[in-house]
Amino acid sequence: MAKVFFTIGGNLGDRESCLRETRTMISGRIGKIEKQSSIYESEPWGFSSDTNFLNQVLVVDTSLSTAALILEISYIETRMGRIRSGQGYASRTVDVDILFYDHQIMLTHDLTIPHKQMHKRKFVLTPLDEVAPDFIHPLFSLTVHELLVTCTDEGKVWKYEPVAVAH
């Protein structure tokens, strides 16, 4: 079994529902969710949008290879209505990224592990720090917490508070 760290997030549709359905599919198709961070809200990163993102980190035990994970992630994103325009960063219903696969380092045409941009993104590091502050990045030899405190990203990230609906 491998321990995989995922970041899931999106800013289109019912954002909470999309995260919930994504967790259900990950649990059913990839493996047991051992830990999950709180849900965080953040401004879009790398592009402009009127809608903020909800993001969460999951730690999943899986027997799947990285190649099988790519196929499952593609299936889940498609089922959740993700449309890839090929135009770079854009609004989306859901995005599922692999941050770590155990302590492996992988660089292929389809996949880079650890995620090559994670150390530059507070919206990834903040929830990751909640669930695995002492996990050591296999390339940088720094803990997740050390990466967070040295991150220069100035984007705002805060714990998500669902709006209570009056009955």
N, C-alpha and C positions, 0 to 999 in steps of 0.2 A: 504494500500500500504506500502511496505517496501522499504527502501533505501539500495541497495546492492552495495558494492565496489568490482569490479573485477580487477584483473591484467591479461592482455593478452600478450602473447609474443611467439616468435619462432625464429628459426635460419635456417630453411630449406626452399628451394624454393624461390619464389618471396616474400620476407619477408613483404614488404609494402602491397602487394596485399592480403596476408594472413591476416594481421591485418584488412584491409578494409573489406574483406569478413566476418571475424569474427564479426566485429562491426555490419555489416548488419544483420547477423543471430541473434545476441543478441538482436538487436532492433526489429526484426520481431518475435522472439520466446519467449523472456524473458520480455522485457519492454522498456520503453522510456529511452534513454541515456540522462541524465540531464547534465552531465559534462564529458569531456574527457581531459586527460592530453596531453601534447606534446608527441611525440614519442621519446623514449630514446634508445640509443644503449649501450650495455654492453658486457663485456667478459662473457663467460660461467661461471656458478657458480656450483661448486661441481664436475666438470668433465672437460676434455679438448676437444676442438673442434677448427677447423680452422676458423669457421664462428661465428661471434658475434651475439648476440640476439638483436632483437628489442622488446621493451616492452612499454606498455601503461596502464594507469589506467582509468577505466570507472566507473561512478556513475550512477546507473540504478534504476529507480522506477519500482517495480514489484509487482504483486499480487500473484506470485508463492511462494509456500512453499519451504523450503530448500530441501526437498525430490524431488520436481518437478524440482528445479534448477539443482540438480545432474544429473537427466535424460537429461535435455536440454543441459547441458555442455558436457555430454558424446556424445550426438547426434552431437553437433557442432564440437567437436574435431574429431570424426570419419569422418564426412563429409569433414573436412578440411585435411584428410589424416594422422591424428595422429596415430602412431602405438606404442603401449605400449609393451615393451619387458620384463618388470618385472625385469630389470637389474639395477634399480636405475635411476639416472639422465642421460639423453641422449639428443642428438639433436632431434628437433621435428619441425613440420610445425607450430603447435600452441598448446599452453597450456592456459587453462582458469582456474583461481583460484579465489575462493571467499575469499576476505580479511575480510570484515565485512558484517553482515546482520543486519541492524539497530545497536542496541547496545547489541544484543543477545550474549550469551555465550553458545556454544554447543559442546559437546564431545560425538561422537558416533563412531562406527566402521568405518563408511564411511566418516565422516566429522568432522573437528574441526574448530570452528569459535570462535574467530578470528583465522585467519591462523596462525598456530603454529610456522612458520619460518620467518614471515614477518619482525619482528623486527631485524633480523640478516642479512637482504638483502637490500643493498643500491639500487639495481635495482628495487625494489618494493617501497621502502620508498621515493625515489627521485620523481617519478611521482605522488605518493600519496600526498606528501607534496605540490605539485603544485596545486592540486584540493581540498585538505581538510587538511590544515596545523593545524587547531584547533580541528579536530575531536579527541575525547578522546578514547584511547584504553580501552575497558571495563575491561580488566584484570590488566593492568599495571597502569591505571589512569594517563597516560601521553599522551600528544598530539602527533599527527603524527610528528610534527616538532621536538618535544623533542626526540622522538625515532630516528629520522634521525640524529640529532646532537650528539647523544650518541652511534650511531651504530659503531661497531668496524670492520665492513666489509671493506676491503681495495680494493675491486674490483672497477675498473674504470667504471663510468656511465657518459654519456654525451648526450646532445640533438642531435638527429639524424638529419643529413643534407643530404637529397637525392642528389644523384649525378645528375647534369644536363646533359641531353643527347643532343648532338649537332644535329641539323637538317640539 
